Amino acid sequence: MSKYYITGISGTGKSTLAEELKKRGFFTIDIDIEKDLCCWRNKKPGRKLIISLASAAVW
């Protein structure tokens, strides 16, 4: 089974492509939608910052 990682800047159609591939029967994972798959973490000690990109209104 081949696996592909599609990347690009905002607005280039990655999610649209994933939706179309899913319609055609391919298994896809969109990190913008999957809860807790992608998040931001604060690297400075003593400060807590965890934002799930799927649920945040960051976009």
One Martini backbone bead per residue (centre of mass of N, CA, C, O) as a GRO file, in nm:
protein
   59
    1MET     BB    1   0.095   0.037   0.025
    2SER     BB    2   0.055   0.359  -0.037
    3LYS     BB    3   0.199   0.671   0.088
    4TYR     BB    4   0.089   1.015   0.152
    5TYR     BB    5   0.221   1.351   0.201
    6ILE     BB    6   0.040   1.648   0.221
    7THR     BB    7   0.169   1.976   0.152
    8GLY     BB    8   0.106   2.327   0.251
    9ILE     BB    9  -0.025   2.611   0.227
   10SER     BB   10  -0.267   2.806   0.273
   11GLY     BB   11  -0.515   2.752   0.020
   12THR     BB   12  -0.422   2.490  -0.180
   13GLY     BB   13  -0.624   2.213  -0.129
   14LYS     BB   14  -0.585   1.975   0.073
   15SER     BB   15  -0.877   1.923   0.183
   16THR     BB   16  -1.011   1.892  -0.092
   17LEU     BB   17  -0.847   1.647  -0.178
   18ALA     BB   18  -0.925   1.464   0.057
   19GLU     BB   19  -1.228   1.459  -0.006
   20GLU     BB   20  -1.203   1.338  -0.292
   21LEU     BB   21  -1.054   1.079  -0.214
   22LYS     BB   22  -1.274   0.976  -0.022
   23LYS     BB   23  -1.500   0.953  -0.239
   24ARG     BB   24  -1.298   0.732  -0.398
   25GLY     BB   25  -1.196   0.534  -0.134
   26PHE     BB   26  -0.991   0.673   0.033
   27PHE     BB   27  -0.769   0.701   0.290
   28THR     BB   28  -0.794   0.977   0.523
   29ILE     BB   29  -0.601   1.251   0.682
   30ASP     BB   30  -0.696   1.548   0.861
   31ILE     BB   31  -0.533   1.756   1.084
   32ASP     BB   32  -0.766   1.977   1.106
   33ILE     BB   33  -0.989   1.755   1.216
   34GLU     BB   34  -0.826   1.585   1.402
   35LYS     BB   35  -0.829   1.524   1.720
   36ASP     BB   36  -0.511   1.570   1.866
   37LEU     BB   37  -0.300   1.549   1.621
   38CYS     BB   38  -0.274   1.868   1.636
   39CYS     BB   39  -0.051   2.096   1.817
   40TRP     BB   40   0.026   2.343   2.050
   41ARG     BB   41   0.336   2.409   2.231
   42ASN     BB   42   0.497   2.523   2.505
   43LYS     BB   43   0.855   2.558   2.564
   44LYS     BB   44   0.814   2.714   2.819
   45PRO     BB   45   0.856   2.706   3.134
   46GLY     BB   46   0.550   2.746   3.325
   47ARG     BB   47   0.389   2.733   3.051
   48LYS     BB   48   0.060   2.678   2.933
   49LEU     BB   49   0.004   2.540   2.590
   50ILE     BB   50  -0.292   2.397   2.441
   51ILE     BB   51  -0.387   2.356   2.094
   52SER     BB   52  -0.641   2.245   1.908
   53LEU     BB   53  -0.686   2.279   1.572
   54ALA     BB   54  -0.968   2.146   1.524
   55SER     BB   55  -1.125   2.329   1.762
   56ALA     BB   56  -1.015   2.588   1.676
   57ALA     BB   57  -1.034   2.943   1.573
   58VAL     BB   58  -0.757   2.996   1.424
   59TRP     BB   59  -0.856   2.982   1.113
   0.00000   0.00000   0.00000
